[in-house]
Amino acid sequence: MTNNEGWGWPEAAKKAHYFSGPFSLCRAWMYAGHREQGNDDSPDNCKTCRRLLAKKEKSA
């Protein structure tokens, strides 16, 4: 993971999304704010982002 990856909470989002670069893994959001590492299993995280992150980590 690079420092521009992690969980972020865009202002209008109901859930936190995982960002790799400016776009969320689910491709629903753009975000340039603070990103948090870890906490991947939080119920507040986007389910699609969690699933895609697990797939990404498995292939790495």
mmJSON file of the N, C-alpha and C atoms, coordinates in Angstrom:
{"data_MODEL":{"atom_site":{
"group_PDB":["ATOM","ATOM","ATOM","ATOM","ATOM","ATOM","ATOM","ATOM","ATOM","ATOM","ATOM","ATOM","ATOM","ATOM","ATOM","ATOM","ATOM","ATOM","ATOM","ATOM","ATOM","ATOM","ATOM","ATOM","ATOM","ATOM","ATOM","ATOM","ATOM","ATOM","ATOM","ATOM","ATOM","ATOM","ATOM","ATOM","ATOM","ATOM","ATOM","ATOM","ATOM","ATOM","ATOM","ATOM","ATOM","ATOM","ATOM","ATOM","ATOM","ATOM","ATOM","ATOM","ATOM","ATOM","ATOM","ATOM","ATOM","ATOM","ATOM","ATOM","ATOM","ATOM","ATOM","ATOM","ATOM","ATOM","ATOM","ATOM","ATOM","ATOM","ATOM","ATOM","ATOM","ATOM","ATOM","ATOM","ATOM","ATOM","ATOM","ATOM","ATOM","ATOM","ATOM","ATOM","ATOM","ATOM","ATOM","ATOM","ATOM","ATOM","ATOM","ATOM","ATOM","ATOM","ATOM","ATOM","ATOM","ATOM","ATOM","ATOM","ATOM","ATOM","ATOM","ATOM","ATOM","ATOM","ATOM","ATOM","ATOM","ATOM","ATOM","ATOM","ATOM","ATOM","ATOM","ATOM","ATOM","ATOM","ATOM","ATOM","ATOM","ATOM","ATOM","ATOM","ATOM","ATOM","ATOM","ATOM","ATOM","ATOM","ATOM","ATOM","ATOM","ATOM","ATOM","ATOM","ATOM","ATOM","ATOM","ATOM","ATOM","ATOM","ATOM","ATOM","ATOM","ATOM","ATOM","ATOM","ATOM","ATOM","ATOM","ATOM","ATOM","ATOM","ATOM","ATOM","ATOM","ATOM","ATOM","ATOM","ATOM","ATOM","ATOM","ATOM","ATOM","ATOM","ATOM","ATOM","ATOM","ATOM","ATOM","ATOM","ATOM","ATOM","ATOM","ATOM","ATOM","ATOM","ATOM","ATOM"],
"id":[1,2,3,4,5,6,7,8,9,10,11,12,13,14,15,16,17,18,19,20,21,22,23,24,25,26,27,28,29,30,31,32,33,34,35,36,37,38,39,40,41,42,43,44,45,46,47,48,49,50,51,52,53,54,55,56,57,58,59,60,61,62,63,64,65,66,67,68,69,70,71,72,73,74,75,76,77,78,79,80,81,82,83,84,85,86,87,88,89,90,91,92,93,94,95,96,97,98,99,100,101,102,103,104,105,106,107,108,109,110,111,112,113,114,115,116,117,118,119,120,121,122,123,124,125,126,127,128,129,130,131,132,133,134,135,136,137,138,139,140,141,142,143,144,145,146,147,148,149,150,151,152,153,154,155,156,157,158,159,160,161,162,163,164,165,166,167,168,169,170,171,172,173,174,175,176,177,178,179,180],
"type_symbol":["N","C","C","N","C","C","N","C","C","N","C","C","N","C","C","N","C","C","N","C","C","N","C","C","N","C","C","N","C","C","N","C","C","N","C","C","N","C","C","N","C","C","N","C","C","N","C","C","N","C","C","N","C","C","N","C","C","N","C","C","N","C","C","N","C","C","N","C","C","N","C","C","N","C","C","N","C","C","N","C","C","N","C","C","N","C","C","N","C","C","N","C","C","N","C","C","N","C","C","N","C","C","N","C","C","N","C","C","N","C","C","N","C","C","N","C","C","N","C","C","N","C","C","N","C","C","N","C","C","N","C","C","N","C","C","N","C","C","N","C","C","N","C","C","N","C","C","N","C","C","N","C","C","N","C","C","N","C","C","N","C","C","N","C","C","N","C","C","N","C","C","N","C","C","N","C","C","N","C","C"],
"label_atom_id":["N","CA","C","N","CA","C","N","CA","C","N","CA","C","N","CA","C","N","CA","C","N","CA","C","N","CA","C","N","CA","C","N","CA","C","N","CA","C","N","CA","C","N","CA","C","N","CA","C","N","CA","C","N","CA","C","N","CA","C","N","CA","C","N","CA","C","N","CA","C","N","CA","C","N","CA","C","N","CA","C","N","CA","C","N","CA","C","N","CA","C","N","CA","C","N","CA","C","N","CA","C","N","CA","C","N","CA","C","N","CA","C","N","CA","C","N","CA","C","N","CA","C","N","CA","C","N","CA","C","N","CA","C","N","CA","C","N","CA","C","N","CA","C","N","CA","C","N","CA","C","N","CA","C","N","CA","C","N","CA","C","N","CA","C","N","CA","C","N","CA","C","N","CA","C","N","CA","C","N","CA","C","N","CA","C","N","CA","C","N","CA","C","N","CA","C","N","CA","C","N","CA","C","N","CA","C","N","CA","C"],
"label_alt_id":[null,null,null,null,null,null,null,null,null,null,null,null,null,null,null,null,null,null,null,null,null,null,null,null,null,null,null,null,null,null,null,null,null,null,null,null,null,null,null,null,null,null,null,null,null,null,null,null,null,null,null,null,null,null,null,null,null,null,null,null,null,null,null,null,null,null,null,null,null,null,null,null,null,null,null,null,null,null,null,null,null,null,null,null,null,null,null,null,null,null,null,null,null,null,null,null,null,null,null,null,null,null,null,null,null,null,null,null,null,null,null,null,null,null,null,null,null,null,null,null,null,null,null,null,null,null,null,null,null,null,null,null,null,null,null,null,null,null,null,null,null,null,null,null,null,null,null,null,null,null,null,null,null,null,null,null,null,null,null,null,null,null,null,null,null,null,null,null,null,null,null,null,null,null,null,null,null,null,null,null],
"label_comp_id":["MET","MET","MET","THR","THR","THR","ASN","ASN","ASN","ASN","ASN","ASN","GLU","GLU","GLU","GLY","GLY","GLY","TRP","TRP","TRP","GLY","GLY","GLY","TRP","TRP","TRP","PRO","PRO","PRO","GLU","GLU","GLU","ALA","ALA","ALA","ALA","ALA","ALA","LYS","LYS","LYS","LYS","LYS","LYS","ALA","ALA","ALA","HIS","HIS","HIS","TYR","TYR","TYR","PHE","PHE","PHE","SER","SER","SER","GLY","GLY","GLY","PRO","PRO","PRO","PHE","PHE","PHE","SER","SER","SER","LEU","LEU","LEU","CYS","CYS","CYS","ARG","ARG","ARG","ALA","ALA","ALA","TRP","TRP","TRP","MET","MET","MET","TYR","TYR","TYR","ALA","ALA","ALA","GLY","GLY","GLY","HIS","HIS","HIS","ARG","ARG","ARG","GLU","GLU","GLU","GLN","GLN","GLN","GLY","GLY","GLY","ASN","ASN","ASN","ASP","ASP","ASP","ASP","ASP","ASP","SER","SER","SER","PRO","PRO","PRO","ASP","ASP","ASP","ASN","ASN","ASN","CYS","CYS","CYS","LYS","LYS","LYS","THR","THR","THR","CYS","CYS","CYS","ARG","ARG","ARG","ARG","ARG","ARG","LEU","LEU","LEU","LEU","LEU","LEU","ALA","ALA","ALA","LYS","LYS","LYS","LYS","LYS","LYS","GLU","GLU","GLU","LYS","LYS","LYS","SER","SER","SER","ALA","ALA","ALA"],
"label_asym_id":["A","A","A","A","A","A","A","A","A","A","A","A","A","A","A","A","A","A","A","A","A","A","A","A","A","A","A","A","A","A","A","A","A","A","A","A","A","A","A","A","A","A","A","A","A","A","A","A","A","A","A","A","A","A","A","A","A","A","A","A","A","A","A","A","A","A","A","A","A","A","A","A","A","A","A","A","A","A","A","A","A","A","A","A","A","A","A","A","A","A","A","A","A","A","A","A","A","A","A","A","A","A","A","A","A","A","A","A","A","A","A","A","A","A","A","A","A","A","A","A","A","A","A","A","A","A","A","A","A","A","A","A","A","A","A","A","A","A","A","A","A","A","A","A","A","A","A","A","A","A","A","A","A","A","A","A","A","A","A","A","A","A","A","A","A","A","A","A","A","A","A","A","A","A","A","A","A","A","A","A"],
"label_entity_id":["1","1","1","1","1","1","1","1","1","1","1","1","1","1","1","1","1","1","1","1","1","1","1","1","1","1","1","1","1","1","1","1","1","1","1","1","1","1","1","1","1","1","1","1","1","1","1","1","1","1","1","1","1","1","1","1","1","1","1","1","1","1","1","1","1","1","1","1","1","1","1","1","1","1","1","1","1","1","1","1","1","1","1","1","1","1","1","1","1","1","1","1","1","1","1","1","1","1","1","1","1","1","1","1","1","1","1","1","1","1","1","1","1","1","1","1","1","1","1","1","1","1","1","1","1","1","1","1","1","1","1","1","1","1","1","1","1","1","1","1","1","1","1","1","1","1","1","1","1","1","1","1","1","1","1","1","1","1","1","1","1","1","1","1","1","1","1","1","1","1","1","1","1","1","1","1","1","1","1","1"],
"label_seq_id":[1,1,1,2,2,2,3,3,3,4,4,4,5,5,5,6,6,6,7,7,7,8,8,8,9,9,9,10,10,10,11,11,11,12,12,12,13,13,13,14,14,14,15,15,15,16,16,16,17,17,17,18,18,18,19,19,19,20,20,20,21,21,21,22,22,22,23,23,23,24,24,24,25,25,25,26,26,26,27,27,27,28,28,28,29,29,29,30,30,30,31,31,31,32,32,32,33,33,33,34,34,34,35,35,35,36,36,36,37,37,37,38,38,38,39,39,39,40,40,40,41,41,41,42,42,42,43,43,43,44,44,44,45,45,45,46,46,46,47,47,47,48,48,48,49,49,49,50,50,50,51,51,51,52,52,52,53,53,53,54,54,54,55,55,55,56,56,56,57,57,57,58,58,58,59,59,59,60,60,60],
"pdbx_PDB_ins_code":[null,null,null,null,null,null,null,null,null,null,null,null,null,null,null,null,null,null,null,null,null,null,null,null,null,null,null,null,null,null,null,null,null,null,null,null,null,null,null,null,null,null,null,null,null,null,null,null,null,null,null,null,null,null,null,null,null,null,null,null,null,null,null,null,null,null,null,null,null,null,null,null,null,null,null,null,null,null,null,null,null,null,null,null,null,null,null,null,null,null,null,null,null,null,null,null,null,null,null,null,null,null,null,null,null,null,null,null,null,null,null,null,null,null,null,null,null,null,null,null,null,null,null,null,null,null,null,null,null,null,null,null,null,null,null,null,null,null,null,null,null,null,null,null,null,null,null,null,null,null,null,null,null,null,null,null,null,null,null,null,null,null,null,null,null,null,null,null,null,null,null,null,null,null,null,null,null,null,null,null],
"Cartn_x":[0.831,0.0,0.874,0.447,1.164,0.451,1.06,0.455,-0.763,-1.061,-2.28,-3.381,-3.238,-4.265,-4.789,-6.041,-6.623,-8.102,-8.694,-10.115,-10.328,-11.266,-11.622,-13.128,-13.564,-14.992,-15.376,-15.725,-16.158,-17.35,-17.451,-18.43,-19.867,-20.308,-21.696,-21.909,-20.868,-20.97,-21.587,-22.357,-22.944,-21.992,-21.025,-20.047,-18.646,-17.647,-16.251,-15.925,-15.075,-14.68,-13.168,-12.678,-11.237,-10.762,-9.744,-9.227,-7.828,-7.626,-6.312,-6.122,-5.409,-5.369,-6.603,-7.091,-8.227,-9.582,-9.659,-10.941,-11.089,-12.33,-12.606,-12.572,-12.325,-12.29,-13.632,-14.734,-16.055,-16.374,-15.473,-15.6,-16.788,-17.322,-18.458,-18.034,-16.775,-16.348,-14.958,-14.742,-13.404,-13.162,-11.891,-11.593,-10.119,-9.803,-8.405,-8.052,-8.933,-8.704,-7.89,-7.952,-7.21,-7.673,-6.705,-6.994,-6.433,-7.19,-6.827,-6.43,-5.342,-4.903,-5.513,-5.751,-6.296,-7.795,-8.348,-9.784,-10.598,-10.081,-10.709,-12.056,-12.328,-13.557,-14.638,-14.502,-15.49,-16.842,-17.934,-19.262,-19.589,-18.783,-18.992,-18.368,-17.661,-17.0,-17.938,-17.748,-18.49,-18.225,-19.285,-19.134,-18.417,-18.689,-18.034,-16.543,-16.185,-14.763,-14.071,-14.731,-14.136,-13.88,-14.857,-14.719,-13.591,-13.535,-12.493,-11.108,-11.034,-9.754,-9.247,-10.138,-9.736,-9.228,-9.894,-9.467,-8.103,-7.905,-6.638,-5.494,-5.73,-4.695,-4.373,-5.378,-5.174,-4.292,-4.456,-3.679,-2.278,-2.028,-0.709,0.333],
"Cartn_y":[-1.184,0.0,1.245,2.203,3.468,4.463,5.619,6.615,7.285,7.037,7.595,6.544,5.471,4.446,4.406,4.058,3.891,4.236,4.118,4.396,5.892,6.425,7.832,7.968,9.079,9.309,10.61,10.536,11.753,12.392,13.685,14.443,13.948,13.627,13.23,11.716,10.953,9.491,8.977,7.906,7.265,6.241,5.786,4.786,5.266,4.688,4.95,4.126,4.649,3.97,3.844,2.794,2.59,3.257,4.114,4.874,4.427,4.227,3.951,5.013,6.075,7.245,8.08,8.819,9.704,9.002,7.765,7.07,5.938,5.726,4.593,3.31,2.189,0.91,0.601,1.048,0.807,1.789,2.75,3.765,4.705,4.788,5.668,7.063,7.208,8.462,8.874,10.194,10.796,11.47,11.433,11.98,12.313,13.452,13.854,14.138,13.769,14.064,13.001,13.048,12.134,10.686,9.774,8.349,7.583,6.625,5.83,4.426,3.921,2.558,1.614,0.375,-0.623,-0.478,-1.107,-1.052,-1.537,-2.557,-3.032,-3.716,-4.208,-4.964,-4.16,-2.855,-2.016,-2.104,-2.164,-2.166,-0.837,0.194,1.499,1.587,0.548,0.557,0.069,0.594,0.179,-1.309,-2.091,-3.535,-3.845,-3.086,-3.316,-3.026,-1.935,-1.613,-2.69,-3.197,-4.259,-5.505,-5.888,-7.079,-6.902,-5.748,-5.5,-5.375,-4.826,-4.742,-6.141,-7.014,-8.388,-9.102,-8.892,-9.502,-8.952,-7.642,-6.995,-7.518,-7.658,-8.142,-9.611,-10.382,-11.809,-12.009,-11.152,-11.286,-10.694,-9.919,-9.276,-10.23],
"Cartn_z":[0.0,0.0,0.0,-0.75,-0.775,0.124,0.314,1.194,0.579,-0.694,-1.278,-1.342,-0.564,-0.459,0.963,1.104,2.426,2.42,3.596,3.759,3.957,3.212,3.331,3.422,3.949,4.137,3.447,2.152,1.453,2.172,2.078,2.852,2.701,1.514,1.295,1.353,1.614,1.609,2.907,2.792,3.964,4.567,3.776,4.207,3.863,4.535,4.181,2.941,2.086,0.851,0.816,0.146,0.026,-1.254,-1.12,-2.249,-2.602,-3.886,-4.457,-5.521,-5.174,-6.037,-5.752,-6.721,-6.462,-6.452,-6.952,-7.083,-6.076,-5.613,-4.735,-5.559,-4.891,-5.604,-6.255,-5.646,-6.227,-7.351,-7.573,-8.634,-8.451,-7.234,-6.988,-6.521,-6.034,-5.421,-5.853,-5.86,-5.955,-4.615,-4.158,-2.836,-2.757,-2.153,-2.006,-0.552,0.372,1.783,2.503,3.835,4.708,4.497,4.489,4.341,5.517,5.985,7.153,6.711,7.261,6.972,8.001,7.585,8.504,8.655,9.697,9.971,8.775,8.078,6.844,7.064,8.263,8.515,9.226,9.264,9.936,9.225,9.984,9.353,8.667,8.929,8.3,6.916,6.483,5.179,4.082,2.901,1.709,1.453,1.284,1.071,-0.235,-1.265,-2.557,-2.452,-1.789,-1.602,-0.776,0.271,1.093,0.261,-0.553,-1.395,-2.404,-3.064,-4.063,-3.423,-2.209,-1.506,-1.155,-0.688,-0.357,-1.6,-2.72,-3.985,-4.412,-4.25,-4.609,-3.74,-2.442,-1.526,-1.776,-2.155,-2.435,-3.664,-4.658,-5.898,-5.777,-4.726,-4.556,-4.014],
"occupancy":[1.0,1.0,1.0,1.0,1.0,1.0,1.0,1.0,1.0,1.0,1.0,1.0,1.0,1.0,1.0,1.0,1.0,1.0,1.0,1.0,1.0,1.0,1.0,1.0,1.0,1.0,1.0,1.0,1.0,1.0,1.0,1.0,1.0,1.0,1.0,1.0,1.0,1.0,1.0,1.0,1.0,1.0,1.0,1.0,1.0,1.0,1.0,1.0,1.0,1.0,1.0,1.0,1.0,1.0,1.0,1.0,1.0,1.0,1.0,1.0,1.0,1.0,1.0,1.0,1.0,1.0,1.0,1.0,1.0,1.0,1.0,1.0,1.0,1.0,1.0,1.0,1.0,1.0,1.0,1.0,1.0,1.0,1.0,1.0,1.0,1.0,1.0,1.0,1.0,1.0,1.0,1.0,1.0,1.0,1.0,1.0,1.0,1.0,1.0,1.0,1.0,1.0,1.0,1.0,1.0,1.0,1.0,1.0,1.0,1.0,1.0,1.0,1.0,1.0,1.0,1.0,1.0,1.0,1.0,1.0,1.0,1.0,1.0,1.0,1.0,1.0,1.0,1.0,1.0,1.0,1.0,1.0,1.0,1.0,1.0,1.0,1.0,1.0,1.0,1.0,1.0,1.0,1.0,1.0,1.0,1.0,1.0,1.0,1.0,1.0,1.0,1.0,1.0,1.0,1.0,1.0,1.0,1.0,1.0,1.0,1.0,1.0,1.0,1.0,1.0,1.0,1.0,1.0,1.0,1.0,1.0,1.0,1.0,1.0,1.0,1.0,1.0,1.0,1.0,1.0],
"B_iso_or_equiv":[0.0,0.0,0.0,0.0,0.0,0.0,0.0,0.0,0.0,0.0,0.0,0.0,0.0,0.0,0.0,0.0,0.0,0.0,0.0,0.0,0.0,0.0,0.0,0.0,0.0,0.0,0.0,0.0,0.0,0.0,0.0,0.0,0.0,0.0,0.0,0.0,0.0,0.0,0.0,0.0,0.0,0.0,0.0,0.0,0.0,0.0,0.0,0.0,0.0,0.0,0.0,0.0,0.0,0.0,0.0,0.0,0.0,0.0,0.0,0.0,0.0,0.0,0.0,0.0,0.0,0.0,0.0,0.0,0.0,0.0,0.0,0.0,0.0,0.0,0.0,0.0,0.0,0.0,0.0,0.0,0.0,0.0,0.0,0.0,0.0,0.0,0.0,0.0,0.0,0.0,0.0,0.0,0.0,0.0,0.0,0.0,0.0,0.0,0.0,0.0,0.0,0.0,0.0,0.0,0.0,0.0,0.0,0.0,0.0,0.0,0.0,0.0,0.0,0.0,0.0,0.0,0.0,0.0,0.0,0.0,0.0,0.0,0.0,0.0,0.0,0.0,0.0,0.0,0.0,0.0,0.0,0.0,0.0,0.0,0.0,0.0,0.0,0.0,0.0,0.0,0.0,0.0,0.0,0.0,0.0,0.0,0.0,0.0,0.0,0.0,0.0,0.0,0.0,0.0,0.0,0.0,0.0,0.0,0.0,0.0,0.0,0.0,0.0,0.0,0.0,0.0,0.0,0.0,0.0,0.0,0.0,0.0,0.0,0.0,0.0,0.0,0.0,0.0,0.0,0.0],
"pdbx_formal_charge":[null,null,null,null,null,null,null,null,null,null,null,null,null,null,null,null,null,null,null,null,null,null,null,null,null,null,null,null,null,null,null,null,null,null,null,null,null,null,null,null,null,null,null,null,null,null,null,null,null,null,null,null,null,null,null,null,null,null,null,null,null,null,null,null,null,null,null,null,null,null,null,null,null,null,null,null,null,null,null,null,null,null,null,null,null,null,null,null,null,null,null,null,null,null,null,null,null,null,null,null,null,null,null,null,null,null,null,null,null,null,null,null,null,null,null,null,null,null,null,null,null,null,null,null,null,null,null,null,null,null,null,null,null,null,null,null,null,null,null,null,null,null,null,null,null,null,null,null,null,null,null,null,null,null,null,null,null,null,null,null,null,null,null,null,null,null,null,null,null,null,null,null,null,null,null,null,null,null,null,null],
"auth_seq_id":[1,1,1,2,2,2,3,3,3,4,4,4,5,5,5,6,6,6,7,7,7,8,8,8,9,9,9,10,10,10,11,11,11,12,12,12,13,13,13,14,14,14,15,15,15,16,16,16,17,17,17,18,18,18,19,19,19,20,20,20,21,21,21,22,22,22,23,23,23,24,24,24,25,25,25,26,26,26,27,27,27,28,28,28,29,29,29,30,30,30,31,31,31,32,32,32,33,33,33,34,34,34,35,35,35,36,36,36,37,37,37,38,38,38,39,39,39,40,40,40,41,41,41,42,42,42,43,43,43,44,44,44,45,45,45,46,46,46,47,47,47,48,48,48,49,49,49,50,50,50,51,51,51,52,52,52,53,53,53,54,54,54,55,55,55,56,56,56,57,57,57,58,58,58,59,59,59,60,60,60],
"auth_comp_id":["MET","MET","MET","THR","THR","THR","ASN","ASN","ASN","ASN","ASN","ASN","GLU","GLU","GLU","GLY","GLY","GLY","TRP","TRP","TRP","GLY","GLY","GLY","TRP","TRP","TRP","PRO","PRO","PRO","GLU","GLU","GLU","ALA","ALA","ALA","ALA","ALA","ALA","LYS","LYS","LYS","LYS","LYS","LYS","ALA","ALA","ALA","HIS","HIS","HIS","TYR","TYR","TYR","PHE","PHE","PHE","SER","SER","SER","GLY","GLY","GLY","PRO","PRO","PRO","PHE","PHE","PHE","SER","SER","SER","LEU","LEU","LEU","CYS","CYS","CYS","ARG","ARG","ARG","ALA","ALA","ALA","TRP","TRP","TRP","MET","MET","MET","TYR","TYR","TYR","ALA","ALA","ALA","GLY","GLY","GLY","HIS","HIS","HIS","ARG","ARG","ARG","GLU","GLU","GLU","GLN","GLN","GLN","GLY","GLY","GLY","ASN","ASN","ASN","ASP","ASP","ASP","ASP","ASP","ASP","SER","SER","SER","PRO","PRO","PRO","ASP","ASP","ASP","ASN","ASN","ASN","CYS","CYS","CYS","LYS","LYS","LYS","THR","THR","THR","CYS","CYS","CYS","ARG","ARG","ARG","ARG","ARG","ARG","LEU","LEU","LEU","LEU","LEU","LEU","ALA","ALA","ALA","LYS","LYS","LYS","LYS","LYS","LYS","GLU","GLU","GLU","LYS","LYS","LYS","SER","SER","SER","ALA","ALA","ALA"],
"auth_asym_id":["A","A","A","A","A","A","A","A","A","A","A","A","A","A","A","A","A","A","A","A","A","A","A","A","A","A","A","A","A","A","A","A","A","A","A","A","A","A","A","A","A","A","A","A","A","A","A","A","A","A","A","A","A","A","A","A","A","A","A","A","A","A","A","A","A","A","A","A","A","A","A","A","A","A","A","A","A","A","A","A","A","A","A","A","A","A","A","A","A","A","A","A","A","A","A","A","A","A","A","A","A","A","A","A","A","A","A","A","A","A","A","A","A","A","A","A","A","A","A","A","A","A","A","A","A","A","A","A","A","A","A","A","A","A","A","A","A","A","A","A","A","A","A","A","A","A","A","A","A","A","A","A","A","A","A","A","A","A","A","A","A","A","A","A","A","A","A","A","A","A","A","A","A","A","A","A","A","A","A","A"],
"auth_atom_id":["N","CA","C","N","CA","C","N","CA","C","N","CA","C","N","CA","C","N","CA","C","N","CA","C","N","CA","C","N","CA","C","N","CA","C","N","CA","C","N","CA","C","N","CA","C","N","CA","C","N","CA","C","N","CA","C","N","CA","C","N","CA","C","N","CA","C","N","CA","C","N","CA","C","N","CA","C","N","CA","C","N","CA","C","N","CA","C","N","CA","C","N","CA","C","N","CA","C","N","CA","C","N","CA","C","N","CA","C","N","CA","C","N","CA","C","N","CA","C","N","CA","C","N","CA","C","N","CA","C","N","CA","C","N","CA","C","N","CA","C","N","CA","C","N","CA","C","N","CA","C","N","CA","C","N","CA","C","N","CA","C","N","CA","C","N","CA","C","N","CA","C","N","CA","C","N","CA","C","N","CA","C","N","CA","C","N","CA","C","N","CA","C","N","CA","C","N","CA","C","N","CA","C","N","CA","C","N","CA","C"],
"pdbx_PDB_model_num":[1,1,1,1,1,1,1,1,1,1,1,1,1,1,1,1,1,1,1,1,1,1,1,1,1,1,1,1,1,1,1,1,1,1,1,1,1,1,1,1,1,1,1,1,1,1,1,1,1,1,1,1,1,1,1,1,1,1,1,1,1,1,1,1,1,1,1,1,1,1,1,1,1,1,1,1,1,1,1,1,1,1,1,1,1,1,1,1,1,1,1,1,1,1,1,1,1,1,1,1,1,1,1,1,1,1,1,1,1,1,1,1,1,1,1,1,1,1,1,1,1,1,1,1,1,1,1,1,1,1,1,1,1,1,1,1,1,1,1,1,1,1,1,1,1,1,1,1,1,1,1,1,1,1,1,1,1,1,1,1,1,1,1,1,1,1,1,1,1,1,1,1,1,1,1,1,1,1,1,1]
}}}
